[in-house]
Amino acid sequence: MPLLVHSHRHVFKIAVLAGSSFALLAAVQAQTPLPQVVNNTHSLMVESFDEADDGYNLSLRSNSPVAVYGVAVAAIGENRVCDLHTLVSLTGSFIGPSGNRALPTLDFPDPEAGGWGPRMGACSETAARERQPENSKSPVISKIVIEAVDFEDGSYEGDRALSAMFEAQRLGRGLQRQRIAALVAEELQSAGPDDPDWVEAMRKRVSELPVQPDEDTVHSLQLRFGSSVATEEAIRKEFQNWSEFEKVFVLNHLKMYVTESSSRGLPIVSLQTWWDATKGECEFVVSQRSNRAL
């Protein structure tokens, strides 16, 4: 259901300065309408929405007991340009079970600008229908459309095409994390927990991991969402990109760990210690510092 709010941020006062006295003649409060919020999901609710200096702050709450993997939000500006924001977390869930989260500040393209904004792709047909036609004589109102939400159990709400891509992402990342965890277990068993050369061995093995989806995964997603909604090419590309992302994510953390340990004059810890502290998803020295702070 659309939510229309007004901003009371700008207040203009008319005054006259006479000698040492200040006479207030009038006060005029100008109301600037905030963008309309359209929610195409059932489990997400708008918790708060207000104006910021560089855009708009939108906070969402999930009423689902299942954690949220990702959310897609479209911003439709006064120039009718539609920008898509697909939001996921680098580690963990984007929103916890029955939790809430403030989204990154949302802004709109300059009203004089044209073309597509620098976000992740074009908006869906659902959001496109929210745009007013070019020949419309009514005032153009900016809109924020909550297009889709994808959950960690594979369920989804909202736009099917966007949800199919979220699912390809989620499956690609999850499978690659499982492969990396299996490599760690194999390395610990074959070389032992105190192997001094574990960093180079892990770099090599992680670098060689495949990123392509298997045929069953592609066909399963196509069958679930429909080939007209999710093409085989799109599913493969999304799966591959995010599977590659997980590889690079872990390799970068290994590289950062070695670099920072060297600059601080710290010894390289065992693979078991590094994995227990980071699971490959955060920088080791930072995690150790956080643990001490706790």
TASULDA-V305816 format. One record per run of one state. SS is the DSSP state (h for helix, s for strand, l for the rest). FROM is the first residue (numbers start at 0). TO is the last residue. If there is no record, write none. Layout:
{{SS	FROM	TO} {SS	FROM	TO}}
This chain:
{{l	0	1} {s	2	2} {l	3	4} {s	5	6} {l	7	9} {s	10	17} {l	18	19} {s	20	28} {l	29	30} {s	31	32} {l	33	34} {s	35	38} {l	39	42} {s	43	51} {l	52	53} {s	54	61} {l	62	66} {s	67	75} {l	76	80} {s	81	87} {l	88	93} {s	94	94} {l	95	98} {s	99	101} {l	102	104} {s	105	105} {l	106	123} {h	124	129} {l	130	141} {s	142	150} {l	151	154} {s	155	157} {l	158	158} {h	159	190} {l	191	196} {h	197	206} {l	207	213} {h	214	224} {l	225	230} {h	231	263} {l	264	269} {h	270	277} {l	278	282} {h	283	292} {l	293	293}}
